[in-house]
């Protein structure tokens, strides 16, 4: 048995593997690109370490790729084989059970396993981050906050995981609308651990939600080292910077960041696709010609139409397909979402049905120029869109599409009601996007013969 950097006992048998296991844990907290390398070394040096195999499987499931599910199952098989020859702690056994649940399509039950670990070991930083990350996929902002706040008393000021805990707390506070506290927590997190890109990005979220783009740019300026070490999460932080430039109307800066950073590596990772597609769509809604940038995204997304791991991913693939007028591939995607949503037999298929199907149909209608139908469908999906996962900032592209569809369909009163609700969710703040749409509503009402249908 070996004690890890966060004070938990693990069934590791080799000191060298224990050092790399600490690298896995710290790397996972910091979204570090080297994390998989550390994990590979752990399993090479100690192939009988069941927890290592289980964590590998959980990491793979977080990637949301259909072709990796089989590899995650192999990781579980290896973990179970290892558990037959080496006794596990009850804590370690919960991680294996969490992976079983996720492979069955029920990450909600996986969260329950992580919470069971935290009930017995509230300072288990791995379980804290796993619960946080899984709830993020599920769109459970309030659950993220409750989970973090339950375990905070167990983290002394000198606990090695306290800075990362604060970074997660900052993000959970932001996602539940407590913006002032979120900014304080995120700043403190980065002060405690300089590589806490999650905490840094939580503060960027605060500035996005409160319409303070200039303050957001000031916050990120000079702190590039806090995310330079990251895996593809670094592209997401650059995406946040691009959003701030977009709100200020600095289109050249947005496109430069898109080409040089956000799509530096043209991967088909759904998180990278979501950064790119949502940014291009925001640009197009502002009347910007994005050139041929949709093409490579559509090529990649056309190969993902049968994936179906996460509705959040599917909706962004669909944005790429509609953005590049790939009607046949978009139709395949819609057919598959409709089929999966009809099953409703696990967490993911439930989300395919609601909000997935209406949202997907609304995106397709918007791409076809049928703005009235797009608005009706997107409004129908809107009350449950948080279940699609991701953050408020990420889902805001769907909010903007809803608003712009309504404007183009002449539904001025209904759009104004959505803008009012959006402002309330942002703590009474509005960004320049919202102010511009309110101006369009005012112009539309002054236009002769304008007819506005009532809010729904």
Residue pairs with C-beta under 8 A, 6 or more apart in sequence:
1 9
1 10
1 11
1 12
2 9
2 10
2 12
2 15
2 18
2 21
3 9
3 10
4 10
4 18
4 21
4 22
4 25
5 22
5 25
5 26
5 160
6 25
6 123
6 124
6 125
6 126
6 159
6 160
6 161
7 123
7 159
7 160
8 91
8 121
8 123
8 124
8 126
9 89
9 91
10 18
10 21
10 49
10 51
10 89
10 92
11 49
11 50
11 51
11 86
11 87
11 88
11 89
11 92
12 18
12 21
12 42
12 46
12 49
13 46
13 48
13 49
13 86
14 45
14 46
16 41
16 45
17 41
17 42
17 45
17 46
17 49
17 52
20 38
20 39
20 41
20 42
20 45
21 38
21 42
21 49
21 52
23 34
23 35
23 38
24 35
24 38
24 39
24 42
24 52
24 55
25 125
25 126
26 32
27 34
27 35
27 38
28 35
28 59
28 126
28 129
29 125
29 129
29 161
29 164
29 193
29 196
29 198
30 164
30 193
30 195
30 196
30 197
30 198
30 229
30 230
31 197
31 198
31 227
31 230
31 231
31 233
32 195
32 229
32 230
32 231
33 229
33 230
33 231
34 229
35 59
35 231
36 59
39 52
39 55
39 56
39 59
42 49
42 52
43 49
43 52
43 53
43 56
46 52
47 78
47 82
48 82
48 85
48 86
49 82
49 86
50 78
50 79
50 80
50 82
50 83
50 86
50 88
50 92
50 96
51 79
51 88
51 92
51 95
51 96
53 75
53 76
53 78
53 79
53 82
54 75
54 76
54 79
54 92
54 95
54 96
54 98
54 99
55 95
55 126
56 72
56 75
57 71
57 72
57 73
57 75
57 76
57 79
57 99
57 102
57 103
58 72
58 95
58 98
58 99
58 102
58 110
58 130
60 68
60 69
60 71
60 72
60 75
61 68
61 69
61 72
61 99
61 102
61 103
61 107
62 133
62 134
62 137
63 269
64 137
64 270
64 307
64 309
64 310
64 312
64 313
65 269
65 270
65 307
65 309
66 306
66 307
66 308
66 309
69 103
69 309
72 99
72 102
72 103
73 103
75 99
76 96
76 99
76 100
76 103
79 96
79 99
80 96
83 93
83 96
88 96
90 120
91 117
91 120
91 121
91 124
91 127
94 113
94 114
94 116
94 117
94 127
95 113
95 117
95 127
95 130
97 113
98 109
98 110
98 111
98 113
98 114
98 130
99 110
101 107
101 108
101 109
101 110
101 112
101 113
102 110
102 134
104 346
105 345
105 346
105 347
105 348
105 349
106 346
106 347
107 134
107 137
107 138
107 347
107 348
108 138
108 347
110 134
111 131
111 134
111 135
111 138
111 140
111 143
114 127
114 128
114 130
114 131
114 134
115 127
115 131
115 147
117 124
117 127
118 124
118 127
118 128
118 131
118 147
118 150
118 151
121 127
122 150
122 151
122 153
122 154
123 151
123 154
123 155
123 159
123 161
125 160
125 161
125 164
125 165
128 147
128 148
128 151
128 161
128 165
128 168
129 164
129 168
131 144
131 147
132 144
132 147
132 148
132 168
132 171
132 172
135 141
135 143
135 144
135 147
136 144
136 389
136 390
136 391
137 310
137 312
137 389
138 347
138 387
138 389
139 386
139 387
139 388
139 389
139 390
141 172
141 175
141 176
141 386
142 176
144 168
144 171
144 172
144 175
145 169
145 172
145 173
145 175
145 176
147 172
148 165
148 168
148 169
148 172
149 169
151 165
152 165
152 169
155 161
155 162
155 165
156 162
159 165
162 192
163 188
163 189
163 190
163 191
163 192
163 193
163 196
163 199
164 189
164 193
164 196
164 198
164 199
165 189
166 185
166 186
166 188
166 189
166 192
166 196
166 199
167 185
167 186
167 189
167 190
167 193
167 196
167 198
167 199
167 200
167 202
168 198
168 199
169 185
169 189
170 182
170 183
170 184
170 185
170 186
170 189
170 199
170 202
170 203
171 182
171 186
171 198
171 199
171 201
171 202
171 205
171 391
173 179
173 181
173 182
173 185
173 202
174 182
174 186
174 202
174 205
174 206
174 209
174 392
175 205
175 391
175 392
177 425
177 427
179 206
179 209
179 210
179 427
182 202
182 203
182 205
182 206
183 203
183 206
185 199
185 202
186 199
186 200
186 202
186 203
186 206
187 199
187 203
189 196
189 198
189 199
189 200
189 202
190 196
190 199
190 200
190 203
190 223
190 226
193 199
194 225
194 226
195 226
195 229
196 226
197 226
197 227
197 229
197 230
197 233
197 234
197 237
198 233
200 219
200 220
200 223
200 226
200 227
200 237
201 227
201 233
201 236
201 237
201 240
203 219
204 216
204 219
204 220
204 237
204 240
204 241
204 244
205 240
205 391
205 392
205 393
207 213
207 215
207 216
207 219
207 244
208 216
208 240
208 243
208 244
208 393
208 431
209 392
209 393
209 426
209 427
209 429
210 426
210 427
210 429
211 247
211 426
211 429
211 430
211 431
211 432
211 434
212 429
213 243
213 244
213 245
213 247
213 248
213 431
213 432
214 244
214 248
216 240
216 241
216 244
217 241
217 244
217 245
220 237
220 240
220 241
220 244
227 233
227 234
227 237
228 234
230 237
232 265
232 267
232 269
232 271
232 272
233 271
234 261
235 261
235 262
235 263
235 264
235 265
235 271
235 272
235 275
236 271
236 275
238 257
238 261
238 262
239 257
239 262
239 275
239 279
240 393
241 257
242 253
242 254
242 257
242 258
242 262
242 279
243 279
243 282
243 393
245 251
245 253
245 254
245 257
246 254
246 279
246 282
246 283
246 286
247 431
247 432
247 433
248 432
249 432
251 283
251 286
251 288
254 279
254 283
255 283
255 290
258 276
258 279
258 280
258 293
262 272
262 275
262 276
262 279
263 272
263 276
263 293
263 296
265 272
266 296
266 300
267 300
268 300
268 301
268 303
268 304
270 304
270 310
270 312
270 313
270 316
270 317
273 297
273 300
273 301
273 313
273 316
273 317
273 320
274 312
274 313
274 316
274 390
274 394
276 293
276 297
276 320
277 297
277 301
277 316
277 317
277 319
277 320
277 323
277 397
278 316
278 319
278 394
278 397
280 290
280 293
280 294
280 297
280 319
280 323
281 319
281 323
281 397
281 400
281 401
282 397
282 400
282 433
283 290
284 290
284 323
285 400
285 401
285 404
294 320
294 323
294 324
295 324
297 320
297 323
297 324
298 320
298 321
298 323
298 324
298 326
298 329
300 320
301 316
301 317
301 318
301 320
301 321
301 326
301 329
302 321
302 326
302 329
304 313
304 314
304 317
305 317
305 321
305 329
305 332
305 333
305 336
306 332
306 336
307 313
307 314
307 317
308 314
308 336
308 337
308 340
308 348
308 352
309 348
310 348
310 351
310 389
311 337
311 348
311 351
311 352
311 355
311 356
311 359
311 388
311 389
312 388
312 389
312 390
312 394
314 333
314 337
314 352
314 356
314 360
315 356
315 359
315 360
315 363
315 388
315 398
317 333
318 330
318 333
318 334
318 360
318 363
318 364
319 363
319 397
320 326
321 329
321 330
321 333
322 330
322 363
322 364
322 366
322 367
323 367
325 367
330 364
330 367
333 360
334 360
334 361
334 364
337 352
337 356
337 357
337 360
338 357
340 348
340 349
340 352
340 353
341 349
341 352
341 353
341 354
341 356
341 357
342 353
343 349
343 352
344 350
344 353
351 387
351 388
351 389
354 381
354 384
354 387
355 381
355 382
355 383
355 384
355 385
355 387
355 388
356 381
356 388
358 377
358 378
358 380
358 381
359 377
359 378
359 381
359 385
359 388
359 398
361 377
362 373
362 374
362 375
362 376
362 377
362 378
362 380
362 381
362 401
362 402
362 405
363 374
363 378
363 398
363 401
365 371
365 373
365 374
365 377
365 405
366 374
366 378
366 401
366 405
371 405
371 406
371 408
371 409
372 405
372 409
372 411
374 401
374 405
374 409
375 402
375 405
375 406
375 409
375 411
375 414
378 398
378 401
378 402
378 405
379 402
379 406
379 414
379 418
379 456
381 398
382 398
382 399
382 402
382 418
385 395
385 398
385 399
386 395
388 395
392 425
399 418
399 422
400 433
402 418
403 415
403 418
403 419
403 422
403 437
404 437
406 412
406 414
406 415
406 418
407 415
407 437
407 440
407 441
407 444
410 444
410 450
410 451
410 452
410 453
411 452
411 453
412 441
412 444
412 445
412 450
412 452
412 453
413 452
413 453
413 454
413 455
414 453
414 454
414 455
414 456
415 437
415 441
416 438
416 441
416 455
417 455
417 456
419 430
419 434
419 437
419 438
419 441
422 430
422 434
423 429
423 430
423 434
430 438
444 450
444 452
445 452
